[in-house]
Amino acid sequence: DAKTTQPTSMDCAEGRAANLPCNHSTISGNEYVYWYRQIHSQGPQYIIHGLKNNETNEMASLIITEDRKSSTLILPHATLRDTAVYYCIARATSGTYKYIFGTGTRLKVLA
Amino acid sequence: GAGVSQSPSNKVTEKGKDVELRCDPISGHTALYWYRQSLGQGLEFLIYFQGNSAPDKSGLPSDRFSAERTGGSVSTLTIQRTQQEDSAVYLCASSAGELKETQYFGPGTRLLVL
């Protein structure tokens, strides 16, 4: 699976959009980009995933660049409950199945 | 519906003792994964079960670690002769089975070895 790099930490004001970047410059054509978050003392929570098209669900939007070397997770209206560590994972659809987690981005939403 | 459940939620044990951690996957999910998360670290893959296939044990850190999955559902992770470095959160995840399927995680078991 491709290695991903993320900023160590970010702050966001409550009610504003939180934009979390992820670099996956070595991603291959069959690797999906997955986003999870982990709120303190809980298991990782699935947020969204995509291959090459932008995706949106009730939690977030995922914007993937045309060359697929980077992506951005957007939380449109961040709340205090969105404070968590956000993980970006590039995962193949064949051959491998385990997630390889990095250290993620620690997002702090400020009141 | 019910998510992945794990028990116990917390476990404190003495060095040298054996421990068993349990995972109940989402009903109907054929794939089950164990991960370990040490303090302040990302998740480390341990083992993967898929249906009746032989499990992938490539992530188990030593032969003190073993896991089984009986009846294709519940799984037990066993750590023998625990060491202090085994202290971590042990997370279980399940997925519907296809390799591209999303993994859903349980709340974890926090293991502290004194």
Contacts between the chains, C-beta under 8 A, distances in Angstrom:
chain1	res1	chain2	res2	distance
A	32	B	100	6.5
A	34	B	102	7.4
A	36	B	105	7.9
A	42	B	107	6.0
A	42	B	108	7.6
A	43	B	4	7.6
A	43	B	91	5.4
A	43	B	93	7.8
A	43	B	105	3.7
A	43	B	106	5.3
A	43	B	107	4.9
A	43	B	108	5.1
A	44	B	43	7.1
A	44	B	91	7.3
A	44	B	93	7.9
A	44	B	105	4.7
A	45	B	105	7.3
A	46	B	102	5.3
A	46	B	103	7.4
A	46	B	104	6.2
A	46	B	105	7.9
A	49	B	102	6.6
A	87	B	42	7.2
A	91	B	100	7.9
A	92	B	99	7.7
A	93	B	99	5.7
A	93	B	100	4.1
A	94	B	99	5.9
A	95	B	99	7.9
A	96	B	99	7.8
A	97	B	31	7.3
A	97	B	33	7.9
A	97	B	48	6.1
A	97	B	50	7.7
A	97	B	56	7.9
A	97	B	99	5.0
A	98	B	33	6.7
A	98	B	45	4.0
A	98	B	48	6.2
A	98	B	56	7.8
A	98	B	59	7.1
A	99	B	35	7.7
A	99	B	43	6.9
A	99	B	45	7.1
A	99	B	103	6.5
A	100	B	45	7.3
A	101	B	35	7.9
A	101	B	42	3.8
A	101	B	43	4.1
A	101	B	44	7.9
A	102	B	42	5.5
A	103	B	41	7.3
A	103	B	42	5.2
A	104	B	42	6.7
